[in-house]
């Protein structure tokens, strides 16, 4: 659940929770550590705390801890719920939202209305990024249209006949996610290749989960987090390309190499 694309593959029954953790945990750690080790030798100096004034009042430790633990627990509950009931994961998320809503209402019931209003789940739901939800909805509808007209099947046949290598195809899809968002690429791959061709927990799906989950970091526009960072921290595309892209690629290929060695 740490990445949207992996969640899509899990919901589509291309991967299972236990197997994906078993096979991708080590490659993901390597993907993290390689750039981190390189950066640790390049960055020197002392970090100064921010002097910005904030209007946010720090909540009591018990309240912060309770809400944090509830949030993490609800996320961990989702795969357990799906495995036990075989119901769609969104039902577990809605159930967890209800539990969190009730807990916060009880937690803040003694507070004034003005103070309580900013701490409710209702206020949090008002801050949902609706344009992004509609963006992904539009992408998935477009992919479904391409699948219904047979375009994705033809593309899969062309790739198989031209490239003739599963590793190269999946690596290419992962790197392409740095230019095109990884969500439509994974949705397209799900429409291109069936579970009959590649059954659940097949090498193809596991490697696809890794490459699309990490390949987008090669460019700052390749992930939603990167785009958010551009706006929040005023990071430019060229600066990221010069300073970060090569580090992201080292981590990407390092983790990919570890996964391929695990499957020899």
N, C-alpha and C positions, 0 to 999 in steps of 0.2 A: 504493500500500500504506500510505499515511499515515493512512488512515481505514478503519474496518471496512466502511462502506457502499460506498465506492469499490471495495474489494476484492470485495465481493459482486457489484457490477455488472460488474466485470472477469471474474470467474469465470463469470458468467451470459452472457458474450459481448455484453453491452449496450454496452461500451466497450472500446477497445484502449489499451494502455499509452502508446504514442507520441502518439496523438491527444489523450488526456486531459491529458497533460503540456503539450502545445502549446496547448490551448485554455483550461486552467484555471490555469496557472502565474501569469500576470499578474493575473487576478481575485483569486487567493488572496493574492498579495503586497499588492494594494490593500486587501483585507480585513484584513490584518495592519497595514499602515502607518497607515491612517486613525485607528484608536483609539490606536495607539502615539504618533503625533504629538500628538494631543490630550492624552494623559496626560503627555507630556514637558513640557508647559507648566504642568501642574497640580501635579506632584509636585516638592517641594523638600526638601532636607535631606541628611543623610549616613547611609549605611547602616552600622550597626554589626555586626561579625561576631558570630555566635552564640557564646555562652559555654558551651553545652551540652557536656558530656563524652561522648565516644563510646568504645565498647569495641572498635570495628573497627580492626584493624591495617592500615595502608596497604600494599598489595602492591607489589612492585618494579615500576618503570615498564615494563620489558619485558613482564611478564606482563599488566599492565593494557592496554597498547597492543595486544598480540597478540590477547587475547580480544575487545577492542572492535572491532578491524579484522575479525576473523573474523565477529563478529555482524553488522556492517554489510554485509560482503561476502556473507553468506548471504542476507540480505534482498534485496540487489540481484540475487542469482543467481536468485531465484524467477521473475520475469517472463522472464528469458532461458531458463530451463529449460522453462517452459510453452510459449514460442514455438518452441523448438527441437524438443521431443519431443511436444508436444500432449497431455501427461499432466496430470492434476489438480495444482494448485499445492501441495496438502498433501504430495505425494510429494517435492517439492523441499525443503519445510520439514523433513520427517523425515530426508531425506538430509543436509541442513545440520546438523540436530541431531546426527546420528551423527558428522559430521566434527568438530563442536565438542566432542563428548564424548571422542572419541579424542585430540584435541589437548590438552584439559585434563588427561586422564589421564597423557599423556606429560609434560606440563609440570610436574605435581605428584608424579611418581612417587617422587622422592627425599625427600619430606616425610613427617613422622610421620602415622600414621593419624588422630589427633585433629585435627591441623591440616588435613590433606587433605580430611577429611570435609565441612567447611564450604565447600569450594571446588569440589566436584564438581557435575556436571549433575544427578546423582541427587538431591542436596539441593535444588537449584533447582526440580526438578520437584515435590518435596514441598510447595513453597510456592505451587503453582498455585491460583488462586481458583476452586475447583470449583463453588461455588454460582452464580457468574456464568456459567460455562459451561452449567450446567443451566438457568439462566434464559433464555439465548439459545436453547438447544435447545427449550425449551418454547414460546418465541415463534414460532420457525420452524415447529414442528409445528402450532401453532394457525393460522398463516397458510396453511400447506399445506391444512389442513382447510377453511378458508374458500374457498380456490381450487378445491378439489375439488367443493365444493357449489355453485359458481357465484356466490357472493356478491361476490367481487372483480370479476368481469366486470360484474355489474349496477351496482356502485358506479362503475366506470370509465365505463360508458354514461351513468349519471346525471350525473357530473361533466362529461363531454363535452357533453351536451345542455344542462346548466344554466349552466356557466361559459363554455364555448365559447372558451377561450383557454388555450393550452398554458403560456404564461409565468405566468399567474395561478394555474393549477393547481399548477405546480411550486413557485412561490414560497410558496403556501399550505402545501404539504407540508413545505417547509423550515422555516417558522415553527412548524408544528404539532410538529415534532421537538423543540422546546423544552419541550413539555409531555409528549408521548409519545416514547419513545426512538426515535432515527432508524433503528435496525436493523429493527424491525417495519414501519416506514413504507416503507423501501426494498424489503423483502421483499414487502410488499403491492403496491407499484407494479410490481414484476417480475411478479406474478401478474395484475395488472389489465391491463397493456398488453403485447402480444406483440411479438416481433421483426419480425413481418410488418407490424404497424402502425407501429412505430418501429424501423427497422433499426439495426444496430450503428453507434455514433458519431453517432447522430441528436442534434439539438439537445436533445430532451426528456431523454435519458439524461445528457448532459454537464451540463446545467443542474441536473438532479436530484442528480447527484454533488456539485455545488457547494453547493446550498441545504441538503441534508441534512447535509453535512459541516460547515457553518458555522452553520446556523440554530439548532442546539441550544444554542449558547452564549448565546442571549438570556436563558435562565434557567439557574441553577446546576444544576437537576435535569435539564436536557436532555442532559447528556453524562455518561459514566462518569467522566471526569476531574473534572468539577464535583462529583459526588457524593463522590469520593475526597477532593477538597480540603475539602469540608464537614467530613469526619471528621478529617482531618489538621491543618487550620489553624483549625478551629472557626469557619468562615465561616457566617453565618446567611443564610437565604433572603432576608430583607428587606434586609439590608445589600447583598447582591449585586444585588438588584433596583434599589436606589437608586443604587449607585455604578458598576456594571459593565454592566448590561443595555443602557442607552442607547448605550454605547460599542460593544458587540457588534452592536447593530442598525445603527449607522452603518457599521461595517465590512462587515456583511452586505449592506446595500443598495448600498454603494459598489462592492464586488466584483461584485455582480449587474449593476449598471449598466455596468461595464466589459465584462463578458461579453456583454451584450446589444448593446453598441456594436460589439463584434468580430464579431457575427453579422448586423449590418445588411446 
